[in-house]
Amino acid sequence: MAIFDLDGTLVDSVDGIALAINRRLHGRGIAPLQRDEAIPLLGDGLAAFARRAYALRQTSPVAGDIEAFVQDCLTHAEAGAQLYPGARDTLDLLVRDGWQLAVCTNKIETAAIAMLGHLEVLDLFAAVCGGDTVERQKPDPCHIHQTLHRAGLHDVPAVMIGDNVVDLAAARSYGIPGIFADWGYGQLPHDVAMPSVARHFTELPQRLAAALSCKAI
Ligand SMILES: O=C(O)COP(=O)(O)O
């Protein structure tokens, strides 16, 4: 089983998220966020992103701001979202090679499903498990457990692929290998042991096979 993080791993979606927060900020006369300001705020879900965006502009959300932002993201879930280069062909190849695929994301599940549907890859995944539908989201390992459970595959060997420290921390706590997606938003964490760094999506078949057999490549 290959378990994928969504934002920054499968999908580059920050532009749509930045547009949504900028609509809120504009309404209050606050300067918009640029893409490179928005990227480090991702990883812990949309509400956390919004709180960090207001903090970055040294202000606080007023009542209803966060909810309105989240609703905006849900309404325009697919806005500007793109699969990373090589993703579609690599996912197809993994399925042909017998890999089961799942998504474990801190994004709101309905938004994740809408985005994957829009990008025409939803049917490749046995489960999509959003942060709002589990008791504790990544970095808690229960999020990975729930993802596997929903796919009906909790006893199979699994590998987590992600661009954020929370992805690798969840994998380590759950006791499965993690692959760092170097093409995404995150910085290579120094404090999380990791067996593998993939520089491009197309490296994943080789790196996944190696991760399961504990080989260095
Ligand atoms: O949107 C976020 O903040 C996190 O989403 P991810 O878990 O798919 O990276």
The ligand as an SDF file (V2000), in Angstrom:
LIG
                    3D

  9  8  0  0  0  0  0  0  0  0999 V2000
   -3.8010   21.6070    3.5590 O   0  0  0  0  0  0  0  0  0  0  0  0
   -2.9990   21.3730    4.5080 C   0  0  0  0  0  0  0  0  0  0  0  0
   -2.6250   22.2330    5.3370 O   0  0  0  0  0  0  0  0  0  0  0  0
   -2.4240   20.0040    4.6500 C   0  0  0  0  0  0  0  0  0  0  0  0
   -2.8250   19.1200    3.6260 O   0  0  0  0  0  0  0  0  0  0  0  0
   -1.9440   17.8080    3.3730 P   0  0  0  0  0  0  0  0  0  0  0  0
   -1.9990   16.9650    4.6200 O   0  0  0  0  0  0  0  0  0  0  0  0
   -2.5900   17.1600    2.1870 O   0  0  0  0  0  0  0  0  0  0  0  0
   -0.5330   18.2770    3.0750 O   0  0  0  0  0  0  0  0  0  0  0  0
  1  2  2  0
  2  3  1  0
  2  4  1  0
  4  5  1  0
  5  6  1  0
  6  7  2  0
  6  8  1  0
  6  9  1  0
M  END
$$$$
